Amino acid sequence: MANIKSQKKRNITNLKRAERNKAVRSEVKTRTKNALATIGTEENGEALRLAVKRIDKAATKGVLHPNTAARKKSRLMKRINAGS
């Protein structure tokens, strides 16, 4: 444990941010899984839109690197188009 007061504060802040980032990453995974599960149904368009929206939002917030977000979207689209 740190002895410096400012570092103690940073540790607390880092834990809060890590929790928030974990929630965002988890939602990205869930939305992606839902989009893949609805392949071939009429809900697929909406599920895909929500998944892409969450990936973009995570990249904007800095939770995901922009290239990671682009790769995730690309791979998702590839799988959706292959299954349709």
RAKAGI-V498640 format. One record per residue. N is the residue number from 0. RES is the residue in one letter. OMEGA is omega in degrees with one decimal (999 if undefined). D_FIRST is the distance of its C-alpha to the first C-alpha in whole Angstrom. Layout:
N:RES:OMEGA:D_FIRST
N:RES:OMEGA:D_FIRST
//
This chain:
0:M:-177.7:0
1:A:176.0:4
2:N:-175.3:7
3:I:-174.7:9
4:K:-178.2:11
5:S:178.6:12
6:Q:175.1:9
7:K:178.1:8
8:K:179.9:12
9:R:178.7:12
10:N:179.0:9
11:I:179.6:12
12:T:-179.7:15
13:N:177.6:14
14:L:179.2:14
15:K:-179.2:17
16:R:179.1:19
17:A:178.0:18
18:E:-179.1:20
19:R:-179.9:22
20:N:178.7:23
21:K:179.2:23
22:A:-179.9:26
23:V:179.2:28
24:R:179.9:28
25:S:-179.9:29
26:E:176.8:32
27:V:-179.9:33
28:K:-178.8:33
29:T:-179.6:35
30:R:178.7:37
31:T:179.4:38
32:K:178.5:39
33:N:179.4:41
34:A:179.8:43
35:L:-179.0:44
36:A:-176.2:45
37:T:178.8:47
38:I:177.9:49
39:G:177.8:53
40:T:-179.5:53
41:E:177.5:53
42:E:-174.6:50
43:N:-179.4:48
44:G:-179.9:49
45:E:-179.6:47
46:A:178.6:44
47:L:179.1:44
48:R:179.7:44
49:L:179.5:41
50:A:-180.0:39
51:V:179.2:40
52:K:-180.0:39
53:R:178.4:35
54:I:179.0:35
55:D:-179.0:36
56:K:178.6:34
57:A:178.8:31
58:A:179.5:32
59:T:-179.5:32
60:K:-179.5:29
61:G:177.8:27
62:V:176.2:26
63:L:173.5:28
64:H:-178.9:30
65:P:178.7:33
66:N:176.9:35
67:T:179.2:33
68:A:179.5:35
69:A:179.7:38
70:R:179.2:38
71:K:179.8:37
72:K:-179.4:40
73:S:-179.1:42
74:R:178.0:41
75:L:-179.8:42
76:M:179.9:45
77:K:-179.2:46
78:R:179.4:46
79:I:-178.2:47
80:N:178.0:50
81:A:-177.2:51
82:G:-177.3:51
83:S:999:53
//
